[in-house]
Amino acid sequence: MEKINVHQAKTHFSAILEKAHNGEVVIIAKAGKPYARLMPLDTQAARTAGRYPMEIPDSFFDELPESELDVWG
């Protein structure tokens, strides 16, 4: 795990982003103290809602039909 200060991170952001994309975890430090973590995005993670993991189907975000909207006023 690499630790980089904010100035270096701003100057070399593209290279640091590439490291994270390749699986490395990079710690961004401010005044020598860990401030943030840059790590690869897990694109296979399921969306979770609340405390218990559950799959949320993409259809959940579809628009409601007019008949359903009329019920809600």
Secondary structure as UniProt FT lines:
FT   STRAND          2..5
FT   HELIX           6..11
FT   HELIX           13..21
FT   TURN            22..23
FT   STRAND          26..30
FT   TURN            31..32
FT   STRAND          33..38
FT   TURN            43..44
FT   STRAND          48..49
FT   TURN            50..51
FT   STRAND          52..53
FT   HELIX           58..61
FT   HELIX           66..71
//
